[in-house]
Amino acid sequence: MVKINVLQNGPCLVEAEGTYVLIRDGKEEVINQKAIALCRCGASGNKPFCDGSHKKINFEAEGVELQIR
């Protein structure tokens, strides 16, 4: 199951069983984490990942949870 928790005023937290593989410019990078935070404010210096920049720019948006079964 994949769970995406879209945090109020924050990033999308993605939790899934399995391995995360980031493919950038044709190169694969394995990410060994239980969950990853994806930027949704557009201000991260480490896209596609959240670096907390949403706090600096006072990003505001609703939060929701999505499950993929």
Legacy VTK file of the C-alpha trace (Angstrom):
# vtk DataFile Version 3.0
C-alpha trace
ASCII
DATASET POLYDATA
POINTS 69 float
0.000 0.000 0.000
1.089 3.556 -0.702
0.050 6.321 1.664
0.410 9.988 0.761
-0.176 12.430 3.576
-0.457 15.958 2.208
0.413 18.054 5.239
-1.408 21.288 5.899
0.930 24.131 4.859
3.678 21.586 4.183
5.026 18.799 1.990
3.576 15.532 0.725
4.799 12.668 2.900
4.940 9.421 0.932
5.080 6.055 2.705
5.243 2.826 0.730
6.323 -0.758 1.036
9.338 -1.364 -1.145
12.220 0.754 -2.344
12.163 4.338 -3.534
14.187 4.883 -6.703
14.765 8.426 -7.947
15.495 8.546 -11.674
17.136 11.793 -12.740
18.780 12.287 -16.146
18.576 8.529 -16.736
20.486 7.720 -13.527
18.909 5.738 -10.709
19.420 6.629 -7.064
18.052 4.317 -4.351
16.630 6.167 -1.359
16.776 4.070 1.807
14.098 5.702 3.916
10.751 4.607 5.329
9.094 7.806 4.101
10.012 10.711 1.843
8.802 14.322 1.901
8.072 15.838 -1.500
7.980 19.610 -1.985
4.698 21.123 -3.034
5.433 24.805 -2.406
7.963 25.060 -5.249
10.628 26.777 -3.115
12.808 23.801 -2.128
16.465 23.956 -3.043
16.470 20.138 -3.118
13.559 19.393 -5.478
11.684 17.121 -5.657
12.302 16.783 -1.900
11.176 19.154 0.818
13.878 21.165 2.587
11.563 23.170 4.840
11.417 26.226 2.586
7.610 26.262 2.872
8.047 27.702 6.376
10.182 30.591 5.113
7.690 31.602 2.419
4.595 31.069 4.600
3.151 28.497 2.204
-0.522 27.798 2.889
-2.595 24.886 1.585
-5.033 22.316 2.908
-3.927 18.907 4.080
-5.430 15.552 3.052
-4.539 11.868 3.125
-4.581 9.603 0.073
-4.177 5.831 0.153
-3.437 3.689 -2.884
-4.368 0.071 -2.244
LINES 1 70
69 0 1 2 3 4 5 6 7 8 9 10 11 12 13 14 15 16 17 18 19 20 21 22 23 24 25 26 27 28 29 30 31 32 33 34 35 36 37 38 39 40 41 42 43 44 45 46 47 48 49 50 51 52 53 54 55 56 57 58 59 60 61 62 63 64 65 66 67 68
